[in-house]
Amino acid sequence: MSLLDPLTRLQEVDWIPSHRIAALHRLGLETLADLIRHHPRRYEDRRTFERFPSGSTASAVCLCGTVQSTRLQRFGGRSMLEAVLIEDSVLGTPLTLRWYQMPWVQKLLSSGDRLVVFGKTKEKNRRLLMEHPEFEVIEDEGAGSIHFDRITPVHPAGDGVPARLLREWIHRTLETVDCARLRALWPAHATELQSESVWKSLHFPKDFESGELARRHLVRDVFFGIQLVLAERRMEFRRSGGFSRPGNGSIWARLEAALPFRLTASQREVMAEISADMAGPHRMNRLLQGDVGSGKTLVALRAMVQAVESGWQAALMAPTQILAEQHYLNFRRLLDPLGVPVLLRTSHRREGPESGPDLFQASSMPAVVVGTHALLFESTGFERLGLVVIDEQHKFGVLQRTRLIERADAPDTLVMTATPIPRTISQTLYGDLDVSIIRERPSGRGRIVTARRDSSHHNAILDFLRGEFAAGRQAYIVCPLVEESEKLDVKAATAEAVKWRELVAPHAVGLVHGKLDAAQKEAVMRDFREGRLAALVSTTVIEVGVDVPNANVMLIEEAGRFGLSQLHQLRGRVGRGAAKSWCILLQDDPSPEALEKLSLMERTNDGFEIAEADLCLRGPGDLLGTAQTGLPALGPGDLLRDAELMLEARRAALDLLEADPGLEAPGHEHLKDFLAKNRSRAAAAAG
């Protein structure tokens, strides 16, 4: 029998039903090679199964039993399906499976069916429950089954393509495809990925060790593809022209002399790196990392002043209206005495020292422009934009960043983040950028003490706050953001504001949340900054960048509902003055996961330690997000477990493009094609 070409399209093979093709395409599966590379997301050991647990489990478990009964209940337009699963030959506690708003599941289950289920169990009213489990009806338990009595792969599935069918099609594909014709991206690992045994071990391993070895072979290739894309971007940026913008230091010297504090050694070091980049003939493309409160904004202002000194405009794009307005006011305070125009551009406000539609062109001296994403759509455009600063880069996608940069002729670029990024993540998200890190806090900042408390401490917390208010200090009181219902979140914040006004009267309490319009938010923030409010009740709109040195208490309600990085960002809103500051994490009965987070917050203020822990708790998915739209997916890779493979892939990709920038050498044609296809996908995703 002749073997099939891996590039054979799925609709061309007779053993995949035509009515399943569209669903396979939705999973990104177009060819037989795509099926082969559709790696398992986990393996289940179906050789033996654990006994049903007696209570709740902290992590998901894989169990097997027989369906005893099913029951569908409907109430108020909603439905709940229950199926009772019992262990074979064991008189133990039955397991009740529940699916909400999924009545169609009942059609898939019958009494007497053997079922494999995967999920967390919990005990409620003396019943053992598993809600919305993954499940699979086992029909073939005989010797040689690909579904049972083995280490069984579970592949990412979707609507119209159950995991069981995917498993069968992948097994058939491995028997009928010529794996020697699969092209590996990384030349050094081509031999391994052209071996049928590697792919069979990936999908149907004899043991967990062989499956892991095969996975690492594939991860090397996937990571190399990611780094090849980043290396090309880096090379293209360096080849895209640029202007020397050395400045003469005159404006900055006057500004620095007026500062009421001394710059840290770390700030000076990073400023020197950025200044040298801007003075060079190539475009700067640099990431500035610094923990909350480390003084990144002043470093960015130094770069913006250098652009102005060189006869160019500088623009800073902030993620929120509040933060943009704060930067605008701070820059006005520092630059007005020096005669440098500062302009504000948001969707709601256009301000500056002059008015009129041609404000960018009207000033005799190049301006510093501050705005939100509205800068992307600024109708007047920029006349000589020499520097683009993106504040809180993780709040923007790479395509938004690119859109602003492309509005000018080869500007230098500085992207900033207060979210410390572990090295492996940094080299994946921002592998096309040079990196500078501010590693110390400015002197004269007060110490921040973090403490976890529950509602039994309510009176003590209240007395403490009243004492701080009487001493002229201020506090933030943050309510959790409920993403599923932003209206509910606003209602909760409003109720909290009413409660706190009664508790701390006669001290004034303000309220700010995302549903207020720009003028309302700015009025409240102005009252808080200028000391007319003792406390500010808020949702997480104050998470990033808000700077009120007199505020020295951060009270976070239901703190366990926030992520670690978010908690660290919120804590960074205090400790900005000389006074000792406090972060109170309020939480009743925290779950084990929440307790782990809150205990870490009590133990350390080190943002990089917190970032590493956050990565362990959440995985890299949330960090990756859309920050680098257009990168290939991680596939079976894990940025924690496979860190050394990512670094190895980065070195190999940089070396390859340095030796063959145009990928013109024999054997590199498929790499050139890979990059072209990735650019097309990225452009399509950008719309």
N, C-alpha and C positions, 0 to 999 in steps of 0.2 A: 504493500500500500504506500503510495507516495504521500509524503507529509505536506501539510498546508503551509503557505507563506504566513508569517505572523501578521503581515499587513492586510490580510484578507478581512473585508468588512463583515460585520456580524450578520447582516441581512443576506449575505451570500452563502451561509452555511445552513444546511437543511435541518439541523437538530436544535436550532433556536427558533421558537415560534415567532412568526412575524408580528403578532400582537404584543410581544414583549420588547420589541426593538426600541420603541419610543422611550420606554421606562429605562432601558439600558443607556440610551443616549443621555437621559437626564442625570445619570450617574457619571457621565463623562466617558462612557465605554463605547467606542466606535469600531474597534478592530479586535482581532483575536489577541494581538499583543497587549492591548489595553486590559483584556480579561486576565492575561497572565500576570500583568503588573498590578492587578487589583488585590493588594495584599490583605491578609486577615487582620482585623483590628484586635482580635484576641483568639486564644485557643481555649477549648474546654476539654478537660480530661474526662471523657465519657467511658473510660474503662471501668471505673468504680465511682460511686457517688457518695457524698457525705450524707449522714443522717439528717433529717429535718432538725433545724435548731430548735431550742426550747424557748427562745425569746428573740429580741432585736439583734441584728447584726450591723456592725459598723461599716462593713463593705459588702459588695454584691457577692452572692453565692450562687453556684450552679447546682440545681437539685433535679431529681427525677422521680416521678410518681405517676399514679393513675387517676384520671378524672372520675370522681365519684358522682358529681352532679353539677349542673349549671343553673343559674337563675338570673333573669333580667328584670330589673326594677325600674319603673319610670315614675318621676315625680316632678311636677312643675316644669315640664318641657325638658327635663334633664334625665339622664339614664345612668344606671350603674349595673354592670355585669359582674356577677360573682361566680367563680368556679372553685369547687372544693377538690383539693388534690390530696391523695393519701399515699403513704409509703407502701410499697409492695411487701407483704408478709410481715409488717411491723405494726403493732397496735400502739402507735404514737399519736402525737398531736397532729391533726390534719392542718394543711396549709390552705388558707383562703386567698385566692387570687382575685384582684379587683381591677376593672377597667372602667373609667368614667367617660361618658360621651362616646363610647366605641361599641355600640350594640352589634355591629357587624362581626365582631370577634366570636359571638355565639355560634355563628354559622361554621366556624372553623373547628369547633370543639364538640365532642360527643362523649357521653359516659362510656368509660372503658378505654378511652384513648390513653396511650402512654405519652407523657409530656416531659420535655426538658425545659426548665424555666431558669431565668437568670435575673437576679435583682436583690435588693436589700429587704430583709424581713423586719417587721416590727410587731410588738405585742400590744394589743388594744382590747380591753374588756375581756381578757383571758382568751383571746383568739390570736392565732399567728397569721399575720397578713403580709402579702406582697402586692404592692400596687403598681400597675402598669409594667409588669415584667416582660422581658423578651421571652418568647417561647417558641418551641418547635415540636410539632407532632411527629413522633418516631414511628414510622411504618415498617422500616426494614432494620431488624436487629440481628440479622444473620451474619455469619462469618464473611469478612470482606466488605462489609458495608462501609461506605465513606461517611456515613452520618453517625454511626454508633460503634461502641466497643473499640474506640481508638482515641488518640488526641485529635479532636475535631476542630477545624478552622471555622471561625465565624467572620464572614466578610461584611464590610459596609453594604447594607442593602437599602432599598427604597420602595416607595409606593409602586406596586406592580412587579417587583422583583424580590421575592422572599430570599432570605439567606440560604435556605435549603436548595433552591433552584440555582442560585449563583454557584454554590459548592459543586453541584452536578455539572454545570457547564464548564467550570474551570477545570474540573477533573477530566472531562472529555477533551477540552482544548489541549491539555498537557499530553494527552495520548495521540493527538492528531497533528500537532504543530511542530515544525522544524525549529527547535530552540536555538540551534547553531546560527540561525539567521537573525536573531534578536540583536539589535545594535546597542552597545553600551556607550554611554556618554564618556565616561572616564576611561581613556585608552588603557591605563594600567590595570583595569579590572575587567577588560572585555572578555577574557577567557572564562572567568567564573560565571558571568551572566549569559554566556552562550552554552552553558552546560545544563542539560535537562535535569540533572540530579539536584542542582541548586534550587530550581523552581519547584520541583516536587517536594523538596525538604521545606521550602517556604510555606507551601499550601497544605501538604499532608505529611508532616514530619513523623519520623519514627519515635522521636522523643523530643522533649523541650529544648535540649541542647542543640540538636541539628536544626531545629526551626530558628533558634536565635542566631546561629552561624549564618544561615541563609539570609535572614533579615538584615544582618550587618553588611552582607555583600550588596544588597539592594540599596541600603541607606547610603553607602559610599557613593553610589551612582546618582541618587537623588540629590544629595548634598552638593555634589560636584556641579550638577545642573544649576542649583540655586546660586552657588558662588560664581559660576560662569556668567550668569546674568548680572550679578553685582559687579564683577570685575569689568564687564563690558561697559556698564553705566559709568563706572569710575574713569575708565579710559576715555569714553566719549566726552565726559564733562571736562577732562583735562585738555581735550583737543578742541573744545568749543570756543576758543578765543579767550579774551580777558584783557583787562587794563590794569596797569600799575596805579594803585591809589595809596601812596605812601603817607599823605598828610604832612604837616609841618610841626605838629604838636602844640601849636600856639593856643588854640581854643582849649584843648584838653588840659594844658598846664594851668590855665586860669581856673578851669572847673575843679581840678583836683585840689588846688590850693584852697578852694572855698569849702571843701568837704569837712564836716566836723569829726571825721575819724580817719584812721590810716587804712590803706588797702592791705589785705593779707598778702603774704608771700605767694600763696597759691593763685590769688587773683592776678598778681603782677606777672607770674609765669605764663598764665593762660593768655593774658592781654598781649604779651610779647609774641606768643605763637600766632595769634590772630593778626596782629599788626604785620608780622613778617609775611603771612599769607597774602594780605591785602596789598602789600608793597610789591609782591612778585608779579611776574608777567602773566601767570595763569590764574584762572578763576579759583577763588577759595570755595571749598565745599566742606564745611566743618560742623561737627556735632559738639555742642558744649553741654557736658553733664555736670550737675552740681546738686547736692542734697538741698532740701528745703532750707531757705534762710542762709545760703552760702554766698550770696551776692552776685548771682549770675546777671541780673538786670544791669548792674553797673558795668560789668564786663561788656555786655552788649552795647551799652551806651558809648563806651570808649571806642568801639568799632564804628558806630554810627557817626560819632564826631570825626573820626579819621576820614570817613567818606566825605563828610561836609567840607573838611579842611582841604580835600583833594578836588573840590568842585563838583561833587556828585550828591544826589539825593539818597536818603536812606529810609527804608520802610520797615516797620515792625508789625507783624500780624499776630494778634492775640486770639485765644479761643473763645473769649466771652466779652460781652459789652462792659461788664464791671471791670475786668482786668485791663481792657483797652483804655477805659477812662482813667483808671488809676495810673497807668503808665503815662498817659497824656499829661495829667496833672503834675506828676513827679518830674517829667522831662521839662515842662514849662517852668517849674520852680528852679531847675538847675540851668536851663538854657536861655530863658528870657533875659537875664542880666548880661548874657554874652552876645545877644543880638541874633541868635539862631532861631529861625521860625520853627514852631512845632504845630503840626496840623493833626486833627482828629477826623477819621473817616470810619463811621459805622453805618449800619442800615438806618439808624434813627437820628444820628447827630453828625454834623459837619461843622467843625470849629477850627479856628486858627486866628492869627493876628490880623488877617485881612479877609475880606469876603469876596464872593464872585466866582463864576464858573471856572476861571483860569487861574485858580489860586496856586496850583503847582508851578505855573510859569511866571506868576506875578512877582514872586519874591526875588530881591536882588541877590540874596544868599541862598544856596541850596537848602531845602527844608528837610526836617525829620518828620516823617509821616507815621502816625500810629493808627491802627484800625483793626477791625475784625475781618472775617471772610469777605466783608463788603469790598475790601481792597481788590478782590478778584474781579469785581464788576465795576470798578471806578470808571465813570464815563470819560473823564478828562484825560486819563492816562498819565504816564510819567514822562517827564522830559529827559532827565538824566538819572535814571535809577541805578545807583552803583552798589548798593548793599541791601539784601533782603534778610531780615531776621524773623524766624518763625519761633514764637514762644510756645512752650508746651507742645512740642512736635507730635507727641503721641495722640493729641486731640485732633490732628489733621491727617488726612491721607496723603500719600506721596504724590498723588495726582493733583491735589489742591496746591501742594508746595510747588510742583512743576508749573502749574498754571500761572502763579504769581511771578515766578522767576522768568517765564517766557514772555512776560509783558515788557521786558527791557532787553537791552543789548548786553549780554554776558555779565550780569551782576555777580558780585561775590555773594555767597550764601552762608548764613550762620543759623543753625537750628539748635534750639535749647530744650532741655528737659530737666525737670526736677524729680523725675522718677528714675532713681538709680537703676541701671540696666546691667545685669550680669554679662560677663564678657562674651559668652557664646551667643546670647540674644543680641547683643550690640553688633556682633559681626554678621548676624543674619539680617536684622532690621536695617542696620546702617552700615553694611559692609562697603558701600560706595562712598562713605564719608571718612575724613580724618577726624580723630577724636581728641578733645581736650577735657580734662576733668578737674574741677575745683574740689580740693580735698579737705579744706578747713573752713570753719565758720568765722565770720568777722569777730574781732575782739569787742568786748563791751556788751555782748549779748547775755541775757540772763539764762540760768539753767532751767530746763524743763523737767518737772517731776511728773511721771505718769502713774496713775493709780486706778485699779479696777474696783468698782463699788457696786452694790445692789441697792434695791429700794429701802432696805432696812437702814441705810445711811442717809435717807432723804433729809431729815432734820439737820444733821450735821453738815451736809452739803449746802443746805439753805443758809445756815448760820455763816458758813465760810464765805459764800457769795455776798451776803449782806455786808460782811466785814470788808471784803475787797472793794465793793462799791463805795462804802463809807470812806475808804482810803483813796478814792478817786480812780480806781482801776475799772476795767471793763471786761466783759465775758462774751464768748460765743456759746450758744446753745443749739446744737445741731440735731435735727430729726432725720431718721433714715429715709433714703430715697427708695420708693417702691416703683421699680421700672414698669411693672405690669399695669399700674394705674397711677398716672401722674396726678390726676384729680384728687385721688385719695391722699396722695402725699401732701398736696397743698392744703387740703382740709386738716390733716394731722398737724401740719406746721402752724396753721391758724389757731387751732385749738390749744396748742402748746403756748403760743404767744399770749392768749387770753389767760391761761393758767399762771404763767410766769409774771404777768403784770400784776395779778392779785397777790402772788407770793412775795414779790420784792418791792411792792409799793412803799414809798413814793418814787422809787427809782424808775426811770423810763425804760421801756422795752420796745424795740423795733422788730419788724418782721420782713424778711426778704426771701423770695422763692422764684422759681422760673416762670411762673404765670404772671408776675408783675410786668408792666411794660417798662421800657428803658428809663423813662423819666421817673417813675415811681422807685425803681431800684436805685437809681443814682441818688435820689433825694434821701432815701433811708441810709445808704452807705455814707453819704456826706454827713448826715447827722451823727452816725456812729464814729466816723473818722474824727469829727470835730468835737466829740465828747458830749453831745447832747443826749445820747442814749447810753445807758449803763450796760445793757445787754442786747444782743442781736440774736433773735431766734431765726434759724435758717435751715434750708435744705443744703445739699452739697454744692449749690452755686458758689459758695465761698471756698470751695476745695482748693482752687488754684490761685496763687499769686496775691490774694488780698493782704494788704500790709497795713496794720494799725498797731504801731509799737506800744500803745498804752493798754492794749488788750492782753491780759496775762492769764486768762482762764478759758479753757476749751472743755465744755461739757458735751459729750457725745451720748445721746440716748440710744438704747438698743444697739450698742456698739458692735455686738457680735454679728450683726447683719451686714457690716461693711467689710470690704476686702482689706487686706493688710496694707497695700500701697495707698489705698484711699484713707485709711486711718492715719497713716504717716503724713500724708499731705495735709489732712485736717489739723493734725497736731502742729504742723509747721506754720499755722497761722498765728500761733503765740510764740513767745520767746524771742520777739523781734525788738524788744526794748531791753533796758538794763535790769529790769526787775525780774525776780524769780517768777517762773510761770508754772502753770498746772494744767495737765490734761487728765480729765476724769472720764473713765470709760464706764458708763452705767449699763449694767446688764443683769437681769434676773435669770437664774437657772440656765447658764450658757451650755450649749451642746459641747461635746468633746472637741470638735473642730473650732468652735468659737473660743473656748477656753484656751486652746493652744495659741490662737492669734492674740488674744488679749494679754496672755502671760508674756508673750514675746515683746509686745509693745511696752509692758512694764519694765522688761529687762534691758532693752536697748533703744537708743536713739539713732543708731547707725543705719542710714538708709540702704546701704549696700547689703548689710546683713539681712535687713527686712526684705529686700528685693529677692535675695536668694531663697529665703523661706517662703515668700509668696509664690515663687516659681515652683517650689516643691509642692505647695498646697494646691495650686490652681492648674499647674501645667502652663505651657507657653502659649496656649491658644488665645487667651484674653490679651496677652501682651502683643502678640503678633497682629491680631485684629486686621484692620485695613491699612496699617501703617506702611506696608510695602505692597500695595496692590500691584499685581503684575509679576510677582515672584511665583515660581512653581511651588506647589504644595509640598509640605514636609514628607508626605508619604508615610512610610513606616518609621520615620526618624523621630527621635526623642531628644530634645535639645539638652536635657540633663544627662540622660544615660549615654548619649552619643556625642558628647561635647568634643572629644578628641577627634572624632571623624569629621566634624564640621571644620575644625581648625586645619586638619590635614587637607580637606577639600579646598579650603580657601587658598592655602599655599600653592596647591597644584593648579588651580584656575588662574591665579595671578602669574605664575611661572609660564603657563601655556600661552596666555595672551601677550605676555612680554616677548616671548620667543616668536610668536606668529600672530601679530595684531589683527591681521585681516582674515585669519583662519584659511589661508590659501594653500597650506602644505597638504600633500597627499594624505588621505586618511582623516582629514578634518572637515570634510564636506558636510557630514551629518551634524557636526557641532554648529556650523554656520546656519544650517537649516533649522536646527533646534532654536537658536537665538532669534531667527526671523519669525518663526511660528510663535514664540513667546511674546515678541513685540506686537504681533497681530492680535493675540489674545488680550494683551494688556490694553491695547487701543480700543478693542471691542468692549471690554469691561468699563472703560472710561466713558463710553457712550459717544 
